[in-house]
Amino acid sequence: MKKEVVISVRELTKRFGDFTAVDRISFDVFRGEIFGFLGANGAGKTTAMRMLCGLSFPTSGSGTVAGFDVVRSGEKIKRRIGYMSQKFSLYDDLTVMENIRLFAGIYGLSGADTRTRAAELLSRLDFAPERHSLVGSLPLGWKQKLAFSIATLHRPEIVFLDEPTGGVDPVTRRQFWELIYEAADAGTTVFVTTHYMDEAEYCHRVSVMVDGEIRALGTPSELKRQFAAGSMDEVFRILARNAKRGE
């Protein structure tokens, strides 16, 4: 059966003056897929993600997300995706429930849907005792799991995760990835950037960006065979060996 394409990119490019941050990248992502967008800091992956989320206009090239053009339909894309960043996801000075209500309103959920989905979220994460706790008082791992659950509160077709597990301990990272698998099993496409190469092993397919270009694309097994490597970390080191950009 033919896979349904939910993200399609062709020759997508972003320049800032003389600097080319993203250089003619092309790829497709399928419904329900966990797609890893890998690269060192400065490789261009966050800039590319911002274009796909309708937050930045490409200099040239084309792309569609959930069937909408990244140049002309940024606002429609924003309503159909979830987004979580390591740097900003939740408001620390609001409680857990206040954050849930705030983002439910931004996503356009009705009062009834907000109450239902909030109850489901709190139960799934075992967060009911923390519903009135300030988010800023929660451990980092708890914050990240809550942020992911809120990013998917409106049941988006696609959720974009920008280095979501940065600074999180290995046990919490594994628990976070269990949430990602649950979302993908339910049909949500997960587009995740990371510089943790062990997380690449959890993805259905991965691309590796170096100096703004996609230098490799395939399943982890395919890439390890292609580069005669024992791990994705080794694949990345081979590809990044001649990178010109620093962190």
Long-range contacts (C-beta under 8 A, 24 or more apart in sequence): 3-30, 3-31, 3-33, 4-30, 4-31, 5-29, 5-30, 5-31, 6-30, 6-31, 6-65, 6-66, 6-67, 6-157, 6-158, 6-189, 7-35, 7-52, 7-63, 7-64, 7-65, 7-66, 7-158, 7-189, 7-191, 8-63, 8-64, 9-52, 9-61, 9-62, 9-63, 10-61, 10-62, 10-63, 11-60, 11-61, 11-62, 12-48, 12-51, 12-58, 12-60, 12-61, 12-62, 12-63, 12-70, 13-58, 13-59, 13-60, 13-61, 14-44, 14-47, 14-48, 14-51, 14-56, 14-58, 14-59, 15-59, 20-212, 21-47, 21-212, 22-47, 22-48, 22-51, 22-58, 22-212, 23-211, 23-212, 23-213, 24-61, 24-213, 25-61, 25-209, 25-212, 25-213, 25-214, 26-214, 27-207, 27-214, 27-217, 29-158, 29-189, 29-191, 30-189, 31-157, 31-187, 31-189, 32-184, 32-185, 32-187, 32-188, 32-189, 33-184, 33-189, 33-190, 33-204, 33-205, 34-180, 34-181, 34-184, 34-190, 34-192, 34-202, 34-203, 34-204, 35-189, 35-190, 35-191, 35-192, 35-203, 35-204, 35-205, 35-206, 35-207, 36-192, 36-193, 36-194, 36-199, 36-200, 36-202, 36-203, 36-205, 36-206, 36-207, 37-191, 37-192, 37-193, 37-194, 37-206, 37-207, 37-209, 38-193, 38-194, 38-195, 38-197, 38-200, 38-206, 38-207, 38-208, 38-209, 38-232, 38-236, 39-193, 39-195, 39-208, 39-209, 39-210, 40-195, 40-210, 40-240, 40-243, 40-245, 40-247, 41-195, 41-247, 42-245, 42-246, 42-247, 43-209, 43-210, 43-211, 43-212, 43-243, 43-245, 44-209, 44-211, 44-212, 44-213, 45-193, 45-209, 46-162, 46-163, 46-193, 48-209, 49-160, 49-162, 49-191, 49-193, 52-77, 52-160, 52-191, 53-77, 53-78, 53-81, 53-83, 53-160, 54-78, 65-158, 66-157, 66-158, 79-107, 79-108, 80-156, 80-157, 80-158, 81-156, 81-157, 81-158, 81-159, 81-160, 82-151, 82-152, 82-153, 82-154, 82-156, 82-158, 82-159, 82-160, 83-151, 83-159, 83-160, 83-162, 84-147, 84-148, 84-151, 84-159, 84-160, 84-161, 84-162, 84-164, 85-162, 85-163, 85-164, 86-162, 86-163, 86-164, 86-165, 86-166, 86-167, 87-162, 89-143, 89-144, 89-147, 89-150, 89-151, 90-135, 90-143, 90-146, 90-147, 90-150, 91-135, 92-134, 92-135, 92-136, 93-134, 93-135, 93-136, 94-134, 94-135, 95-131, 95-132, 95-133, 95-134, 95-135, 96-122, 96-127, 96-130, 96-131, 96-132, 96-133, 96-135, 96-138, 96-146, 97-131, 97-132, 99-135, 99-146, 99-150, 100-150, 100-153, 103-150, 103-151, 103-153, 104-153, 104-154, 107-153, 107-154, 108-154, 109-153, 109-154, 117-153, 118-153, 121-149, 121-150, 121-153, 124-149, 125-149, 140-167, 140-168, 140-172, 141-168, 141-169, 141-172, 141-175, 141-176, 144-168, 144-172, 144-176, 145-172, 145-175, 145-176, 145-179, 148-176, 148-179, 148-180, 149-179, 152-183, 152-188, 155-188, 156-188, 157-188, 157-189, 158-188, 158-189, 158-190, 158-191, 159-183, 159-188, 159-189, 159-190, 159-191, 160-191, 160-192, 161-190, 161-191, 161-192, 161-193, 162-193, 163-193, 163-194, 163-195, 164-192, 164-194, 165-194, 165-196, 165-199, 173-199, 177-202, 197-231, 197-232, 197-233, 197-235, 197-236, 198-231, 198-232, 198-233, 200-232, 200-236, 201-231, 201-232, 206-232, 208-235, 208-236, 208-239, 208-240, 210-239, 210-240, 210-243, 211-243, 211-244, 211-245, 212-245, 215-239
